[in-house]
Amino acid sequence: MNPPISDPPAFLRELFDVAVAAVHPSICVPPHLPPPPDPRRGRTVVIGAGKAAAAMAAAVEEHWPADALEKLGGMVVTRYGHGAATKRIRVVEAAHPVPDAAGAQAAAEMFALVQNLSANDLVLCLISGGGSALLALPAPGLTLADKQAVNRALLKSGANIHEMNCVRKHLSAIKGGRLALACAPARVVTLGISDIPGDDPSVIASGPTLADPTTRQQALAILAKYRIEAPPHVRAWLESPECETPKPGDPRLPESEIHVIATAQQALQAAAAYAREHGVTPLILGDSIEGESRDIAFMHAAIARQIAQHGEPVQRPCVILSGGETTVTVRGNGRGGRAAEFLLALASVLDVPAWALACDTDGIDGTEDNAGAWFGPDVQQRAAERRLASADFLANNDGYSFFAALDQLIVTGPTRTNVNDFRAIYLPVAS
C-alpha cells in the first residue's frame, strides 16, 4: 500500500506537469509524420500556427529523414515568447488572443508560400490552440482593426471556442479551408494538437486547411446571441454569399488528411495513471467540459462534497480530474483567466478538506503571466487574515490578484503545447 500523500500541493503540481508532458510536441509529433515526397520530384512545405507550432516545427526537423532535409522548408507563427530553435522552418511570433500586425503579415506570407505548388509537393500543416488569432488575414474589404474589435468583443462575451472560431473563419481570407484552396494541387497533411472540447479538427485554429461545416448565417446568429454590434461593412460581408467558406466535398480542395495527435483526454489519462501509481484513485469527469468557469466550479464542489460525505462515486484518497474549455463573461475589470476564475469560485463554496489546482496547459491563464493557481483547506482562513473577501474578487473577475496575494499562483512560462484547461481536486482520507 502506498503511503499517504505528504505534500498535496506538490502532488497536484506533479499531476499537472505529467499531463503537459504527455501532450508535448516532442512526444506526439514524431509518430504521425508522413513520408516525404520523392526529393527528385517534390518538396515539403511546412506551415502552421498556434502556441505549440514552433515546438511542433522543431520536432519535424529533428525527426525528418536526413535524405529529404534539403527539400524541407516553410514557416509557422506562434505567440510571443512561445518560439523554439529551428534551422529550416522559419518561426514568426505574433500576438494572442487579440491579433496584431505581425500575425497579419505572417498570414499573408504563409498564404503566398503555398502558391504555385505541384501535385508532387507535400504541405505539412502544424496547428494548435491559439492559431486562429495568430493567422490574422482579413477577408476582402475588412481591416485588422475590424478583426481586433470583433475578437475583443467575443472574448468578453462568454462565447465558447466553437462559436468564436465560426465567426473568425467567416471574417478571414485564410481560415476555414481557404488556405487549403491555395495549396492545391499539392497533397496536404495536417497535424493538430487539440484545444477544442470534442476535438473537432475543423475548429482547431479555425481549420485553415480543412473544409468548414459552419455557415455565415451561423456567424451572424452568434453575433446576435451575444449582442455584438459589428460595423456595417463587417455585417455586409457576413451577409454576402462571397463570405462563405469551402464546404466538405468541395472539388477545389486538394487531397488532404488530418491527424489529431494530442488531446485533453491524453493529458488527463497520463495524470490519472500517475495518481494510481501513488495510491490515489482518479475520477475523470470529462475532457470536454464547457460553461461558465464559476458554474463549473460549483459542480466540481458538489461532486467533492458527495465523495467526502457519502464515499461515492469513488472512495478517498482520490483526485477529481477534468479538462475542456470554460468561459468567463467579463463583468469586472480585474485580472485573471479561466483557471483563476474557476479556483476563486471553487474556494468560495468548497466546504470539505481538499486541495485544488487549475491551470491552462499552455502555461498562460488568459493574458496573465501565470498558468493558474492552487489552494488548500486553509484558503478562506488565510484570505481572512489578509482581509481578502473572495466574493468581492469574484465579482470583479480578479482571481489573479486574489491568489497572488496568497502567493499561490502557478507560473510555468510557455509550455509550447495546448490542450486547454486542466483541473485537479485532491481529497485525502478523513483524519
C-alpha positions as CSV (number, residue, x, y, z in Angstrom):
1,M,0.0,0.0,0.0
2,N,1.3,3.4,-0.9
3,P,1.9,5.9,1.9
4,P,-0.5,8.9,2.1
5,I,0.4,12.0,0.1
6,S,2.6,14.0,2.4
7,D,2.7,17.2,0.3
8,P,-0.7,17.7,-1.5
9,P,0.3,20.9,-3.4
10,A,3.5,19.2,-4.8
11,F,1.4,16.2,-5.8
12,L,-1.1,18.4,-7.7
13,R,1.8,20.2,-9.4
14,E,3.3,16.8,-10.4
15,L,-0.1,15.8,-11.9
16,F,-0.1,18.9,-14.0
17,D,3.5,18.5,-15.2
18,V,2.8,14.9,-16.1
19,A,-0.3,15.9,-18.1
20,V,1.5,18.6,-20.0
21,A,4.5,16.3,-20.8
22,A,2.2,13.7,-22.3
23,V,1.0,16.1,-25.0
24,H,4.2,17.9,-25.8
25,P,5.1,18.1,-29.5
26,S,8.4,16.2,-28.9
27,I,6.3,13.2,-27.9
28,C,3.2,13.4,-30.1
29,V,4.6,14.7,-33.5
30,P,7.2,12.0,-34.5
31,P,4.8,9.0,-34.7
32,H,2.5,10.9,-37.1
33,L,4.9,12.3,-39.6
34,P,4.1,11.4,-43.2
35,P,6.7,10.1,-45.6
36,P,8.3,12.9,-47.5
37,P,7.8,13.1,-51.3
38,D,10.4,11.9,-53.6
39,P,13.1,14.6,-53.3
40,R,13.8,14.3,-57.0
41,R,10.3,15.4,-57.9
42,G,8.8,17.3,-55.0
43,R,9.4,19.3,-51.8
44,T,7.8,19.6,-48.4
45,V,6.5,23.0,-47.3
46,V,5.7,23.2,-43.6
47,I,3.2,25.8,-42.5
48,G,1.3,26.2,-39.2
49,A,0.0,28.3,-36.4
50,G,-0.6,28.1,-32.7
51,K,1.0,28.1,-29.3
52,A,2.6,24.7,-30.0
53,A,3.5,25.5,-33.6
54,A,7.2,26.3,-33.1
55,A,7.8,23.2,-30.9
56,M,6.0,21.1,-33.5
57,A,8.2,22.5,-36.2
58,A,11.3,21.7,-34.2
59,A,10.1,18.1,-33.7
60,V,9.6,17.8,-37.5
61,E,13.1,19.0,-38.2
62,E,14.6,16.6,-35.6
63,H,12.8,13.6,-37.0
64,W,12.6,14.3,-40.7
65,P,14.6,11.8,-42.9
66,A,18.1,13.1,-43.5
67,D,18.0,12.5,-47.2
68,A,14.9,14.7,-47.5
69,L,16.0,17.7,-45.3
70,E,17.3,19.7,-48.3
71,K,13.8,19.8,-49.7
72,L,12.2,20.8,-46.3
73,G,11.3,24.4,-45.5
74,G,8.4,26.7,-44.6
75,M,7.2,28.9,-41.8
76,V,5.0,28.8,-38.7
77,V,3.6,31.5,-36.5
78,T,3.3,31.3,-32.7
79,R,2.6,33.5,-29.7
80,Y,5.2,35.9,-28.4
81,G,7.5,34.0,-26.1
82,H,6.5,30.6,-27.4
83,G,9.2,30.2,-30.1
84,A,11.7,27.3,-30.5
85,A,15.0,26.9,-32.2
86,T,14.7,25.7,-35.8
87,K,17.1,25.6,-38.8
88,R,14.9,25.1,-41.9
89,I,11.4,26.2,-40.8
90,R,11.1,29.9,-40.0
91,V,9.3,30.8,-36.8
92,V,7.4,34.1,-36.5
93,E,5.9,35.4,-33.3
94,A,2.7,37.4,-33.0
95,A,0.0,38.5,-30.6
96,H,-2.6,36.3,-28.9
97,P,-5.5,36.4,-28.1
98,V,-6.1,39.7,-30.0
99,P,-4.3,39.6,-33.4
100,D,-1.7,42.2,-34.4
101,A,0.1,43.4,-37.5
102,A,2.8,40.7,-37.1
103,G,0.2,38.0,-37.3
104,A,-1.4,39.6,-40.3
105,Q,1.9,39.8,-42.1
106,A,2.8,36.2,-41.2
107,A,-0.6,35.0,-42.6
108,A,0.0,36.9,-45.8
109,E,3.5,35.4,-46.2
110,M,2.2,31.9,-45.4
111,F,-0.6,32.3,-48.0
112,A,2.0,33.3,-50.6
113,L,4.3,30.5,-49.6
114,V,1.9,27.8,-50.8
115,Q,1.1,29.3,-54.1
116,N,2.1,27.6,-57.3
117,L,2.8,24.1,-55.8
118,S,2.6,21.0,-57.8
119,A,0.9,17.6,-57.2
120,N,4.4,16.2,-56.3
121,D,4.7,18.6,-53.4
122,L,3.6,18.0,-49.8
123,V,2.2,20.6,-47.5
124,L,2.6,19.7,-43.8
125,C,0.4,21.9,-41.7
126,L,1.0,22.1,-37.9
127,I,-1.9,23.6,-36.0
128,S,-2.7,24.0,-32.3
129,G,-4.7,26.2,-30.0
130,G,-4.2,29.9,-30.5
131,G,-3.7,29.5,-34.2
132,S,-6.9,31.3,-35.1
133,A,-5.8,34.6,-33.5
134,L,-2.3,34.2,-34.9
135,L,-3.3,33.8,-38.5
136,A,-4.9,37.2,-38.9
137,L,-5.5,37.8,-42.7
138,P,-8.7,39.8,-43.0
139,A,-11.3,39.0,-45.7
140,P,-11.6,41.4,-48.6
141,G,-12.9,44.8,-47.6
142,L,-12.1,44.2,-43.9
143,T,-9.2,45.5,-41.8
144,L,-7.1,44.2,-39.0
145,A,-8.9,46.7,-36.7
146,D,-12.2,45.1,-37.7
147,K,-11.0,41.7,-36.7
148,Q,-9.4,43.0,-33.5
149,A,-12.7,44.7,-32.4
150,V,-14.9,41.6,-33.1
151,N,-12.3,39.4,-31.4
152,R,-12.2,41.5,-28.2
153,A,-16.0,41.5,-28.1
154,L,-16.2,37.7,-28.5
155,L,-13.5,37.2,-25.7
156,K,-15.6,39.2,-23.2
157,S,-19.0,37.8,-24.3
158,G,-18.8,34.3,-22.8
159,A,-18.9,32.7,-26.3
160,N,-17.3,29.3,-26.5
161,I,-14.5,28.4,-28.8
162,H,-16.7,26.7,-31.4
163,E,-18.7,30.0,-31.6
164,M,-15.7,32.2,-31.7
165,N,-14.0,30.2,-34.4
166,C,-17.1,30.1,-36.5
167,V,-17.1,33.9,-36.6
168,R,-13.4,34.1,-37.1
169,K,-13.5,31.8,-40.1
170,H,-16.0,33.9,-41.9
171,L,-14.0,37.1,-41.4
172,S,-10.8,35.6,-42.7
173,A,-9.1,35.2,-46.0
174,I,-7.1,32.2,-44.8
175,K,-9.1,30.2,-42.2
176,G,-12.0,27.8,-42.7
177,G,-10.3,25.9,-45.5
178,R,-9.2,28.9,-47.6
179,L,-5.5,28.1,-47.0
180,A,-6.1,24.6,-48.4
181,L,-7.5,26.1,-51.6
182,A,-4.3,28.0,-52.0
183,C,-2.3,24.7,-51.5
184,A,-3.9,22.9,-54.4
185,P,-2.9,20.7,-56.2
186,A,-0.3,19.7,-53.6
187,R,-1.1,17.0,-51.0
188,V,-1.9,18.4,-47.6
189,V,-1.3,16.6,-44.3
190,T,-2.5,18.4,-41.1
191,L,-1.3,17.5,-37.6
192,G,-3.4,19.1,-34.9
193,I,-2.9,19.5,-31.1
194,S,-6.4,20.0,-30.0
195,D,-7.6,22.7,-27.6
196,I,-11.2,22.1,-28.7
197,P,-13.8,20.3,-26.5
198,G,-14.8,17.3,-28.6
199,D,-11.6,17.5,-30.7
200,D,-13.3,18.6,-33.9
201,P,-10.3,19.2,-36.2
202,S,-12.1,21.7,-38.3
203,V,-12.3,24.0,-35.2
204,I,-8.6,23.8,-34.2
205,A,-7.0,27.1,-35.2
206,S,-10.2,27.7,-37.2
207,G,-9.3,24.9,-39.6
208,P,-7.2,26.7,-42.2
209,T,-6.6,23.6,-44.3
210,L,-9.9,21.8,-43.6
211,A,-13.3,22.1,-45.1
212,D,-15.7,24.2,-42.9
213,P,-19.1,22.8,-42.0
214,T,-20.2,26.1,-40.4
215,T,-22.0,28.9,-42.3
216,R,-22.1,32.7,-42.5
217,Q,-25.7,32.5,-41.2
218,Q,-24.4,30.8,-38.0
219,A,-21.7,33.5,-37.7
220,L,-24.4,36.2,-37.8
221,A,-26.5,34.3,-35.3
222,I,-23.6,34.2,-32.9
223,L,-23.1,37.9,-33.1
224,A,-26.8,38.4,-32.4
225,K,-26.8,35.9,-29.5
226,Y,-24.1,37.8,-27.6
227,R,-25.3,41.3,-28.7
228,I,-22.1,42.1,-30.5
229,E,-22.5,45.2,-32.7
230,A,-20.3,44.6,-35.8
231,P,-19.6,47.6,-38.0
232,P,-21.9,47.9,-41.0
233,H,-19.3,46.8,-43.5
234,V,-18.5,43.7,-41.4
235,R,-22.1,42.7,-41.3
236,A,-22.4,43.4,-45.0
237,W,-19.6,41.0,-45.6
238,L,-21.1,38.3,-43.5
239,E,-24.4,38.7,-45.3
240,S,-22.7,38.3,-48.7
241,P,-22.5,34.8,-50.4
242,E,-18.9,35.6,-51.2
243,C,-18.2,35.3,-47.5
244,E,-18.9,31.6,-47.4
245,T,-16.1,29.1,-46.7
246,P,-15.4,25.9,-48.7
247,K,-17.6,23.1,-47.5
248,P,-16.9,19.3,-47.2
249,G,-16.9,17.7,-50.6
250,D,-15.8,20.9,-52.4
251,P,-13.9,19.7,-55.5
252,R,-11.5,22.6,-55.3
253,L,-9.9,21.3,-52.1
254,P,-6.7,19.2,-52.6
255,E,-6.0,15.7,-51.4
256,S,-5.9,16.0,-47.7
257,E,-5.7,14.1,-44.4
258,I,-5.8,15.2,-40.8
259,H,-4.4,13.6,-37.6
260,V,-5.3,14.9,-34.2
261,I,-2.1,14.0,-32.4
262,A,-2.7,15.3,-28.8
263,T,-5.9,15.9,-26.8
264,A,-7.1,16.8,-23.3
265,Q,-8.1,13.2,-22.8
266,Q,-4.5,12.0,-23.3
267,A,-3.3,14.6,-20.7
268,L,-6.0,13.5,-18.2
269,Q,-5.2,9.8,-18.7
270,A,-1.5,10.5,-18.0
271,A,-2.4,12.3,-14.8
272,A,-4.8,9.5,-13.8
273,A,-2.1,6.9,-14.3
274,Y,0.3,8.9,-12.1
275,A,-2.3,9.2,-9.4
276,R,-2.9,5.5,-9.4
277,E,0.8,4.8,-9.1
278,H,0.7,6.9,-5.9
279,G,-2.3,5.1,-4.3
280,V,-4.8,7.8,-5.2
281,T,-8.0,6.9,-7.1
282,P,-8.6,9.2,-10.1
283,L,-12.0,10.3,-11.2
284,I,-12.0,11.8,-14.7
285,L,-15.2,13.9,-15.0
286,G,-14.7,14.7,-18.7
287,D,-12.2,16.1,-21.2
288,S,-14.6,18.5,-22.9
289,I,-16.3,20.4,-20.1
290,E,-17.7,23.8,-21.1
291,G,-19.7,26.5,-19.4
292,E,-19.1,29.5,-17.2
293,S,-16.0,28.9,-15.0
294,R,-17.8,29.7,-11.8
295,D,-20.7,27.3,-12.7
296,I,-18.3,24.5,-13.4
297,A,-16.6,25.2,-10.1
298,F,-19.9,24.8,-8.2
299,M,-20.5,21.5,-10.0
300,H,-17.0,20.3,-9.0
301,A,-17.6,21.3,-5.4
302,A,-20.8,19.3,-5.3
303,I,-19.0,16.2,-6.5
304,A,-16.3,16.7,-4.0
305,R,-18.9,17.0,-1.2
306,Q,-20.6,13.8,-2.4
307,I,-17.3,11.9,-2.2
308,A,-16.4,13.3,1.2
309,Q,-19.9,12.7,2.8
310,H,-21.0,9.5,1.1
311,G,-18.0,7.9,-0.4
312,E,-19.3,7.9,-3.9
313,P,-18.7,7.7,-6.8
314,V,-15.2,6.9,-5.5
315,Q,-13.5,6.5,-2.1
316,R,-10.9,8.8,-0.7
317,P,-8.0,9.3,-1.2
318,C,-9.0,10.4,-4.7
319,V,-8.4,13.2,-7.2
320,I,-11.1,14.7,-9.4
321,L,-9.7,15.5,-12.8
322,S,-11.3,17.4,-15.7
323,G,-10.4,19.2,-18.9
324,G,-12.2,21.2,-21.6
325,E,-12.6,25.0,-22.0
326,T,-14.7,27.0,-19.7
327,T,-15.6,30.6,-20.4
328,V,-15.7,33.8,-18.4
329,T,-18.3,36.5,-19.0
330,V,-16.3,39.6,-18.0
331,R,-18.3,42.0,-15.8
332,G,-15.5,43.5,-13.7
333,N,-12.1,44.9,-14.5
334,G,-9.8,42.6,-12.6
335,R,-7.0,40.3,-13.7
336,G,-7.2,36.6,-14.4
337,G,-8.3,33.9,-16.8
338,R,-10.5,30.9,-16.8
339,A,-8.4,28.9,-14.3
340,A,-8.2,31.7,-11.7
341,E,-11.9,32.3,-12.0
342,F,-12.7,28.6,-11.5
343,L,-10.5,28.3,-8.5
344,L,-11.8,31.5,-6.9
345,A,-15.4,30.3,-7.3
346,L,-14.5,26.9,-6.0
347,A,-12.8,28.3,-2.9
348,S,-16.0,30.2,-2.1
349,V,-18.1,27.1,-1.9
350,L,-15.9,24.1,-1.2
351,D,-16.6,23.1,2.4
352,V,-14.8,19.8,2.7
353,P,-11.0,19.3,3.3
354,A,-9.4,19.4,-0.1
355,W,-6.6,20.8,-2.2
356,A,-7.3,22.1,-5.7
357,L,-5.3,23.2,-8.8
358,A,-6.5,24.8,-12.0
359,C,-4.1,25.7,-14.9
360,D,-4.1,26.2,-18.6
361,T,-1.9,23.7,-20.3
362,D,-0.2,26.3,-22.5
363,G,1.2,28.0,-19.3
364,I,-0.8,31.2,-19.8
365,D,-4.1,31.7,-17.9
366,G,-5.9,34.3,-20.1
367,T,-3.5,37.1,-20.8
368,E,-1.5,36.9,-17.5
369,D,1.9,35.5,-16.7
370,N,0.7,32.5,-14.7
371,A,-0.6,29.1,-15.8
372,G,-3.1,29.1,-13.0
373,A,-3.2,28.7,-9.2
374,W,-3.8,26.4,-6.3
375,F,-5.3,26.4,-2.8
376,G,-5.6,24.2,0.3
377,P,-8.2,23.7,3.0
378,D,-7.0,26.8,4.8
379,V,-7.6,29.2,1.8
380,Q,-10.5,31.1,3.5
381,Q,-8.6,31.4,6.8
382,R,-5.5,32.8,5.0
383,A,-7.7,35.1,3.0
384,A,-9.5,36.4,6.1
385,E,-6.1,37.1,7.8
386,R,-5.2,39.3,4.8
387,R,-8.7,40.8,4.7
388,L,-9.4,39.4,1.3
389,A,-13.1,38.8,0.5
390,S,-13.3,36.1,-2.2
391,A,-16.8,37.2,-3.2
392,D,-15.5,40.7,-4.0
393,F,-12.7,39.4,-6.1
394,L,-15.0,37.1,-7.9
395,A,-17.5,39.9,-8.7
396,N,-14.6,41.8,-10.2
397,N,-13.2,38.8,-12.2
398,D,-10.0,39.3,-10.3
399,G,-8.8,35.7,-9.5
400,Y,-5.2,36.6,-10.3
401,S,-5.0,39.3,-7.6
402,F,-6.6,37.1,-5.0
403,F,-4.2,34.2,-5.5
404,A,-1.2,36.5,-6.0
405,A,-1.9,38.0,-2.5
406,L,-1.9,34.4,-1.1
407,D,1.3,33.6,-3.0
408,Q,-0.5,30.7,-4.7
409,L,-0.1,31.4,-8.4
410,I,1.5,28.8,-10.5
411,V,4.0,30.2,-13.0
412,T,5.5,27.8,-15.6
413,G,6.2,30.0,-18.6
414,P,5.1,28.9,-22.0
415,T,4.8,25.1,-22.2
416,R,4.7,25.1,-26.0
417,T,1.7,22.8,-26.1
418,N,-2.0,23.5,-25.6
419,V,-4.9,21.1,-24.8
420,N,-6.7,23.8,-22.7
421,D,-7.9,23.5,-19.1
422,F,-6.5,21.1,-16.5
423,R,-8.3,20.9,-13.2
424,A,-7.5,18.6,-10.2
425,I,-9.1,18.4,-6.7
426,Y,-7.4,16.1,-4.2
427,L,-9.4,14.7,-1.3
428,P,-7.4,12.9,1.4
429,V,-8.6,10.1,3.6
430,A,-10.6,11.6,6.5
431,S,-8.5,12.1,9.6
